[in-house]
Structures are given as structure tokens and as C-alpha cells.
Amino acid sequence: MEQPHTLKLLAVADYVEPHLYDSSVNTRLPKIDLLVSCGDLPPYYLDFLITNLDAPMIHVIGNHCSAPHNLEQRCLPSAYPGVFNLHGRLSKISTGDGMLPLLVAGIEGSPLYNKGPHQYTEQQVAFYLLSMVPGLLRNKARHGRYLDILITHAPPRGIHDNSDIAHQGFTSLLPFLERFKPAILLHGHTHRYDPTLPMRSRYKQTEILNAYGHVTVDLTVETNAHKSRPSSTWSRWVIINRARMEITA
């Protein structure tokens, strides 16, 4: 029997974990297919993970970006070599010949609270999301689904966020999730000082995961076949499981 196609993702955010920032990390982890950074991590750490785990990385930037900025308060692209910035973009990631591509998109930053870099009003985030709609419609026409993973720094409003202005989530993410139904939203920004705080929630058809520190996600392809209506058959990426990586010393 043919084994289902799977992908293992390692998502990181906000905190440089000593067990990951270690020269032997590649001998103590399973093969990682894709690295995801949800922001507020230094470039040297991302470069270390890419090099030592030999995997491509996609990312969004957080509101505490430590890289050099230009006069417009934008991070210099040269600060993140080999990392694809998803902010306001859609991308299709190849997962192998004849395999289902992974459809991803991203939104960087946090709510506006002190006019610093990578801070946005609700209206600005809504505009970035709206600008993705033509590409999402093309995805639906070509691939049968709008989006697999949305990567953000801040979470949606009311899900994994806090009450202070700086750590509130974006309300405009909620109707986006309801309309375009990504399987997963990965975010950072909300630090988990209290281990009882939830890391995983579900909103409509989207699993929402807080990647603070790190989280691993195993994905597989789910197919819904209609024998009487072959044109209605669709496939999508779904979570097999989700867990913090167990790293042995």
C-alpha cells in the first residue's frame, strides 16, 4: 500500500531556544522539510537553523526586529539571507514531483502601539489581506483550495492574544480565516510564560498554533473523492499531529 505523502515543519518564534541553537541539533532531530519563523528572532539564529537543519525557511518579521532598518523603517532584505519574506505575499512551495504543493501566505508585525517599525493599524492589515484576494482566487481555480498555511506574527483577535494594546490580535484576520479557510495559522508574539496557556485552538476550519519557542507540525494530504462527480474531488494538506519537539540531550 502506498504511503501518504507527509511533511514535517519546524516553526519558531520570539525566543532563541538553547536546545535548538546547538551545533549537534541536526543529529537529534528528525528530517525537517520546511522551517517557518513567525518573527522576533535574530537573523543569526535563523541562518543557523537553515544551515544545520538543511531546510528552506519562510518567515514574517515581528515588531522586535533586530536587523538593520532603512529610512522607511523596513528591514534590509540582506539581513535575512536565504529566507523568503512572506509579508503580504502568496507563495507556492513545491513538495516533490507530482506532489501537492503547499500554498502559504504571511502578515508581519503587531498592532500599532508606539509607532515603531513593523506595527500596523487594523486598516493596514485589512488592506494587505485584501491585496491577496486575486491570488487566492487563482489558487482556488488552479489547486481547488485558497490557502494551506497563513503565517503571522500577531494572532487573531481573541485567540491566544492578551489584553494590552501591544499584544492584542488583529480582528481582520478572523473574517479572512472564515472566508479562505486555511488549514493552519502559525503565529508568535504571545509569550507563554504560563505553561497552562493554550498553544492550539480552532477557529472555523483553521487550526491556530502558537509557535513561541518552537512547535513541530506533521502534515499529510487528505483527499475527498467523489466517484459520481470526479470534478468535485479535492485534496488539501491537514495536520497529523502537533507537538513541541522532544530533543534528547
Secondary structure, 3 states (H helix, E strand, C coil): CCCCCEEEEEEEECCCCCCCCCCCHHHHCCCCCEEEECCCCCHHHHHHHHHHHCCCEEECCCCCCCCCECCCCCECHHHCCCEEECECCEEEECCCCCCCCEEEEEECCEECCCCCCCEECHHHHHHHHHHCHHHHHHHHHHHCCCCCEEEECCCECCCCCCCCHHHCCECCHHHHHHHHCCCEEEECCCCCCCCCCCCEEEECCEEEEECCEEEEEEEEEEEECCCCCHHHCEEEEEEEEEECCCCCC
